[in-house]
Amino acid sequence: MSMIRQSVMNLEGYTPGEQPDDPSIIKLNTNENPYPPSPKVAEALAAMDVADLARYPDPVCRALRSALAELHGCKVDQVFVGNGSDEVLALCTRAFVENDGSVGFFDPTYSLYTILAKIRDVGERVIALNDDFSWPIDDAITALNGHMDCTLFFFSNPNAPTGMLCPLDDVRRFCEAFDGVVVVDEAYVDFAEECCDRLALELDNVLIARTFSKSYSLAGLRLGYAIGSAPLVEAMYKLKDSYNVDALAQVMALAAVEDVASMDANASRVVATRQRLARRLGELGFTVCPSQANFLWVEPPRMGAKEMFDALRAHRILVRYFPGERTGRFLRITVGTDAAIDRLLVVVTSLCSDG
């Protein structure tokens, strides 16, 4: 008899984007920020006393939570800080879903959602996006109202992997109609034109999840947070690891929050490059989804997405390909530096001409 749970035996784990060792490879596959974090982050790290690492970190991140509460205009007890937003999402599946319950999400979306449901060994209520990857809000509300076991819904906005932004009014309508907790996953929201944090402060059943990995250029730090009603936040704190956020991460994240202007400047650079890349790819015949993130979801002309993925890889450029009935026609391209995007466009233009 196996000593491993059957659900774990059957599980196909999450597959992260490739992380090559060769620095000469142009890496446009994991939605990292191509620009460094705030200089204040480096200053804070340099100022740390290594002797402080002999002591445990603050288990509830009081200083960082206070800064985030000020940033979002809420109370400290409405802020949860975790080891990346992935921990936030995982804790939500433990706090807000019964053992015989289910987790809901749209499709396609962030592939971790289904993994988290399978880890909990609970059901999944999957709502297909429209053919153009827009959100069937009314159909979703009707479908979910027929499944009262679904008490948690992950709503990626801007969506991954499409980069599209669901209008705030539609998100609100969904949240108000859903009889459970809605986690609006805003990993890419600093590259977008609007956000949903007001919903988390106005509606008792809404959490927004944010990460320092994208706009703050701190993917290597592993720090995320959630904003929402105090009872939801308290439930997550009951379940977290004793010291889930290390001392270095707390210090550097606090420095980043205290220099939002630096983050905004980097995000603006990324948005400008995103717009240039989208325009040029459109001219080359690509189908380009309207992105509000730091990546583009595109369908190549003249050749299949997998064929172009392989061709770009042969030119030492990594993008992301997701096999699947709906996703297999598209590539996800992270917005890199202008130099990296210039190189990408030279290769893509050649491939389109040769094709």
SVG drawing of the C-alpha trace seen along z (x, -y; Angstrom):
<svg xmlns="http://www.w3.org/2000/svg" viewBox="-29 -59 55 61">
<polyline fill="none" stroke="black" stroke-width="0.4" points="0.0,0.0 1.3,-3.4 2.1,-5.8 1.4,-8.8 -2.1,-10.2 -3.8,-9.0 -4.6,-12.6 -0.9,-13.4 0.1,-10.4 -2.3,-11.6 -1.2,-15.2 0.8,-16.8 2.6,-19.7 2.9,-23.3 5.4,-23.8 7.3,-27.1 8.9,-28.9 12.4,-27.8 15.2,-29.5 18.4,-29.2 21.9,-29.6 23.2,-31.2 23.0,-35.1 23.2,-35.5 19.8,-34.1 17.0,-36.6 14.5,-35.6 10.9,-36.7 9.1,-33.7 8.4,-34.3 7.0,-37.8 9.8,-39.1 10.5,-42.9 13.5,-43.7 14.5,-46.7 16.1,-46.7 14.1,-47.4 14.2,-50.7 17.7,-51.8 16.2,-52.0 16.0,-48.2 19.8,-47.8 20.3,-50.5 18.1,-48.6 19.9,-45.3 23.3,-46.9 22.2,-48.5 21.1,-45.2 23.2,-43.8 23.9,-40.1 23.6,-39.5 19.9,-40.2 19.6,-36.9 20.2,-35.0 16.7,-36.0 13.3,-35.0 11.6,-37.6 8.4,-39.4 5.8,-36.6 3.1,-39.1 5.1,-41.6 3.9,-44.6 6.0,-47.3 5.3,-46.1 1.6,-45.6 1.4,-49.2 3.0,-50.6 0.7,-48.5 -2.3,-49.6 -1.3,-53.2 -0.8,-52.6 -4.2,-51.1 -6.1,-53.3 -7.2,-50.5 -6.5,-49.2 -3.5,-47.0 -5.8,-44.1 -7.1,-44.1 -3.6,-43.2 -2.1,-39.7 1.6,-39.3 2.8,-36.0 5.7,-34.2 4.7,-35.2 1.2,-35.6 1.2,-31.9 1.1,-31.3 -1.8,-33.7 -3.7,-31.7 -2.9,-28.4 -4.0,-29.6 -7.3,-30.7 -8.0,-27.1 -7.4,-26.0 -9.4,-28.7 -12.4,-29.1 -13.2,-25.7 -14.7,-22.8 -13.4,-19.3 -16.4,-18.5 -16.4,-21.9 -15.0,-23.3 -12.9,-26.1 -14.0,-28.1 -12.0,-29.9 -12.2,-30.9 -10.4,-29.1 -7.8,-29.8 -6.2,-31.4 -3.3,-31.0 -2.6,-27.3 -1.7,-27.2 -5.4,-27.5 -6.3,-24.0 -3.1,-22.6 -4.1,-24.2 -7.6,-22.7 -6.1,-19.3 -3.7,-19.6 -6.7,-20.2 -8.5,-17.3 -11.6,-19.4 -13.8,-20.0 -13.3,-22.5 -15.9,-24.7 -14.4,-25.9 -16.1,-28.7 -14.8,-28.9 -14.0,-32.4 -15.6,-33.6 -14.0,-32.9 -12.2,-36.3 -11.1,-35.5 -13.5,-38.1 -15.5,-37.2 -19.0,-35.7 -20.0,-37.3 -23.7,-36.7 -23.3,-33.0 -20.7,-32.5 -23.1,-33.9 -25.9,-31.6 -23.6,-28.6 -22.1,-29.1 -25.4,-29.8 -26.3,-26.2 -23.2,-24.9 -23.5,-26.1 -20.4,-23.9 -18.2,-26.5 -17.2,-28.9 -13.9,-30.3 -13.4,-31.8 -10.0,-32.9 -10.4,-35.9 -7.2,-36.8 -7.3,-40.4 -5.5,-41.3 -5.9,-37.7 -3.0,-35.3 -2.1,-34.2 -4.1,-36.7 -3.2,-40.0 -6.8,-41.2 -8.4,-43.4 -12.0,-42.8 -13.8,-46.1 -14.2,-47.0 -18.0,-47.2 -18.2,-43.6 -15.9,-42.4 -18.0,-44.1 -21.2,-42.6 -19.6,-39.1 -18.4,-39.6 -21.8,-40.9 -23.6,-37.9 -21.1,-35.2 -22.0,-33.6 -18.5,-32.9 -15.0,-34.5 -13.7,-36.0 -9.9,-36.4 -9.1,-39.0 -5.6,-38.1 -3.9,-41.4 -0.4,-40.2 -0.1,-42.5 -2.3,-45.3 0.4,-48.0 0.7,-47.8 -3.1,-48.3 -5.4,-51.3 -7.5,-50.4 -7.6,-48.1 -10.1,-46.4 -8.7,-47.3 -11.8,-49.4 -13.9,-46.2 -11.8,-44.5 -12.5,-47.5 -16.2,-47.7 -17.3,-44.1 -16.9,-41.6 -16.3,-38.6 -13.5,-40.0 -9.7,-39.8 -7.2,-41.3 -3.9,-39.5 -0.8,-41.4 2.8,-40.4 6.2,-42.1 7.5,-39.8 6.3,-41.9 6.1,-45.7 8.4,-45.9 11.1,-43.8 11.5,-41.5 10.6,-38.1 13.6,-36.6 12.3,-37.9 9.1,-35.8 6.7,-38.2 3.0,-38.8 0.1,-40.2 -3.7,-40.3 -6.1,-43.1 -9.7,-42.5 -12.0,-42.3 -10.4,-41.6 -12.2,-38.3 -10.9,-36.9 -7.4,-38.1 -7.5,-36.7 -8.5,-33.3 -5.4,-33.2 -3.2,-34.2 -4.5,-31.2 -3.2,-28.9 0.1,-30.3 3.5,-28.9 4.9,-30.3 7.4,-32.6 6.3,-32.6 8.1,-35.8 11.8,-36.0 13.6,-39.1 15.4,-40.0 12.2,-39.9 10.4,-42.1 13.1,-44.8 13.5,-44.9 9.7,-44.9 9.2,-47.7 11.9,-49.7 10.2,-49.1 6.8,-50.2 8.4,-53.4 9.5,-54.2 6.4,-53.6 7.5,-56.3 10.4,-54.1 8.1,-51.2 5.6,-53.4 8.5,-54.7 9.6,-51.1 6.0,-50.1 5.5,-53.1 8.6,-52.0 7.3,-48.5 3.9,-49.8 5.5,-52.0 7.5,-49.0 4.4,-46.8 2.5,-49.2 5.3,-49.5 5.7,-45.7 1.9,-45.2 1.8,-47.7 4.7,-46.2 3.4,-42.6 0.0,-43.7 1.7,-45.1 3.4,-41.8 0.0,-40.0 -0.1,-38.7 -3.4,-38.5 -2.6,-40.5 -4.9,-40.4 -5.4,-43.8 -3.0,-43.5 -2.9,-45.4 -0.1,-43.3 3.7,-43.1 3.3,-40.5 1.4,-40.0 -0.7,-37.0 -0.3,-36.7 -1.2,-34.3 1.5,-34.2 0.8,-34.4 1.9,-31.9 3.2,-29.4 1.9,-27.6 2.7,-28.9 4.8,-25.9 6.8,-26.2 7.5,-29.9 8.4,-29.0 10.9,-26.5 12.3,-28.9 12.7,-31.7 14.4,-29.2 16.9,-28.3 17.7,-32.0 18.3,-32.0 15.0,-33.8 12.7,-32.2 9.0,-32.9 6.2,-30.8 4.1,-28.2 1.1,-26.6 -0.1,-23.4 -3.9,-23.0 -7.0,-23.2 -7.5,-26.9 -4.0,-28.1 -2.0,-26.1 -2.4,-28.7 -0.8,-31.5 2.5,-32.5 3.0,-34.6 5.8,-37.1 7.1,-39.0 7.9,-42.7 11.7,-43.0 14.0,-45.9 13.9,-47.8 17.1,-46.2 15.6,-42.7 12.4,-43.6 14.4,-45.0 16.2,-41.7 12.9,-39.8 11.4,-41.9 14.3,-41.4 14.0,-37.6 10.2,-37.6 10.2,-39.8 12.6,-37.4 10.6,-34.4 7.4,-36.0 9.1,-36.9 10.5,-33.4 7.3,-31.8"/>
</svg>
